[in-house]
Amino acid sequence: MKKQIVLISILMGLLLTFSCEKNELVENSKTFQNDLLHQFTSSEDFDELFRQNIFFSDIGDIDFEKSIVETIIVGNEEHYILNVAISKRNKITGQIIGIKLLGKSKKLATGHSYVMAFRDFREFNFETRSGIVLDYDLNFDGYNCGYMIVEDNCIQDINSSQMPYHIQTKYSFKKASDYKSAHPCDYSGDGDIAFGECYSCLKAAIDSHGDTEFLCDALNILGICNFAVAVSCIIISSTR
């Protein structure tokens, strides 16, 4: 019980630290943002996990004007959160979130250098700020790691799904049993980095926090906002 209380306290702190507070994020120049976004969208990971994926064949195209880069400072180090907007007929249909792993030798079990997730907005109405949002872990065969039900910008329900066993087996996701987890979101204690596992941590934080905003504000619709816990989990895991 004591461990559960400590875990919830940590999650609450992470959620409140990053959610919608501009002073926790570093503003980047437009030129610098564009360079990072083009580097990301020109990468082999992006090509394999998005452009070559038939699931996205009719979802839309990259909208650089609506894409942004945010910087989170963790342990005096800057980490860039790449938010790539996907639009169709001038309507945002999705968002790809990318975080590049630091260090030349640091890669996922899948061999990718970017941790990537896709947020499906096709059933979400930005005018009413209500609807259903589906999230996918792109690195691990694009499985649906969770969904949110949003009403008037408040998250009413959130559900997370475990990585399917056949995907864990395919990529040998589990690591040595003597690995000591350095982050409360790494429930399995295996030290692997996966957006889906961090999404479970996001669910726990939102469930314990109560009413939580989905969008940061009307103008910055693709900010990390409620993704803060999942993002911080990925960053801390990737820098161990």
N, C-alpha and C positions, 0 to 999 in steps of 0.2 A: 504494500500500500504506500509506504514511504517513497519507494522508487517511482511509483506512478505520479505522486504529487510533485516530485522533483522534475519529472519529464514534462508534465503539463506546465509547470512554471517556466521551464526553458522554452517550450513552444510558444507560450504566451509572450515571452520577452521578444522572441524573434519576430513574431507577427506584428507586435506593436512597434518594434524598432524600425521596420521597413515599410509598413503599410501606409502608403499615401503621404508620407512625410518627406517633402522635397529636400529638406536640409540633410537627409541621410544619403542623398544621391548626388553624384557629381555631374554637372552639366558638361556636355562635350560639344565642341564646335561642329558645325554642320559638315565641314570638309573632313574632319577626323571621323565622324560618324559614317559618312559615305564610304570612306576608305575601308573601315572595318566591315561594313555591310557588304560591300562588293567582294572583299576577300572571303567572307563567309559564303556568299551565294555563288562564288566561283570555285569553291572547294569541291574535292571529290566526294566528301561526305554529303554535302548538300545535293549534289547531282545524283548520287546513288539513292539517298533516302527520300528525296522529294521529287526531282524531275523524272526519274526513272520508275517511280512508284505509280502504278495504274490507278490507285485509289484517288490520286490527285489530278488525274488527267483532265477533268472538267471543272475543277474547283476555282480556277482563276489564275491570275498572274501576279508576279511580285509588284508591289506598289511602294517604291522607294520613298515617295513623298509622305506616306503614312507610316513608314518604318522609323524606329528610333533605336538609339543605343543608350543604355544607362550603365552607370558604374557604381558598384557597391564596394566599399572599403572594408575588408576583413583582415584583421591582423596587420594593419598598415600596408596592405597590398591592394591594388586596384584590380577589380575583376569586371570585365565587360559583359553585359547582358544584351544579346543581340535579338531585337524584336522585329521580325520581318513580317510585314503585312501582306496578305494575299487578297486581291480584290477582283471582282467580276462585275462588269457594268457599273463601275464606280461604287460598288458596295463591298465592304469588308466581309469576306467569307471565312477567313481563317488567319492564323498567326503562327509563325514558326519561331520558337524560342531556342536560341543557341548559346552555349557557353563553351568557349575553347579551353581545353585542359592545358594547364601550364606545364612546361618542360617538354623537351623533344621526345623523351622516351615514355611519357605518360599517355596511355591510351585505354579505351574501354576494352572489355572482354571481346567485343565485336570487332576491334581493330580501328574504331573511329577516334578521331582527335577532338570532335565536338560532341558534347552532350546535347541532344536535340529532342524537342517535344513539339507536337502540333496541337493547336487549340482550334477546334471546329466551331465557327460562329454561324453556320448556316441556319440554325434553329434559334438564333438570338436576335432580338430586335434592339438596335442601338438607340432608337428614339424613345422607346418605353423602358429601355434598360432591363428587359425581362426576357426570359426564355431558357432554353437548355443549351449548355455548353459541354462539348465532349472533348476529352484530352487523351492524347495518344503518345506513347513512348516510341519515338521513331527509331532509336538505335536498336531496340530489341523487337524487330519485325513489326513495328507499328501497332502493338496490341493496345486496346482501349484500357488505359490505366485508371479511368474514373470519369465522372461527370458531375456537373453542378446544375441545380435548378435555381434560377435567379428571378426575383420579383422586385421591381422598382429599385434596382441596384443593391438589393440585400440578398445574400446567399441563404436560401430557405432550406436547401438540402445538398449534401455532398456525399458521394460514394466513391470508394477506391476499390480497385481490383488487383489482386496479386498477379505477379508475372506467371503466366501458365508454365506448368512443369516442363512441357516439351521444349519451351524456349529456353528455360534455365539449363536444361540438359544440352541443347544444341550448342550453346555458347559457353558451357562449363562455368556458369555464373557463380557457383559456390567456390569459395577459396578455402585455404587451410583452416581447420577447426580451432587452431590455437591463436588465430588472429584476434586481437583485442580491439573492439569497436571504440572509436574515439568520438562518436557522435550519436546522440540519442535516437536519431532517425534511422540509423542503420540497425533495424530490428533483428536482422539475421546474424549480425556480427561478423559478416564475411568480408567487409571492407570493399566490396564492389560498389561501383557508382552506377546508379540507374535512376532515371527520372521517376519511374513507377513507384519505386520504394520510397523515394522522397515525397511523392504525392500522398502516400499513406500518412506521412508525417503532417502534411498540409491539412489533411482531413481531421486529424486529431486536434490540431491547433484551432481550426475553425469551429469544430464541435464544442471545444472548451471555451471559446471566446464569445459565442452567442452571435448576435447580429453583426455581420461583417459585410463591408462594402465590396462589390465585385469590381467596378471600374473606379480608378483613382479620381477622375473628374471627366467632364464632357470633352475637354480638349485633348487630354493625354490618355486616350482610350486604350492604348496598347502598352501602358506602363505595367511593371511587374505586380504592383499592388498586392493582391491576395496570393500571388505566387511567391511571396517573400520567403516563406519557410522552406518551400521546396528548393528554391534557388540557393538559399544559404546552405542547405543540406548538401547540395551538389558541390558547391564551392569548397566547403570544409572537407568533404570526402576526397575531392580531387587534389587537395594540397597536402594531404597527410604523407 
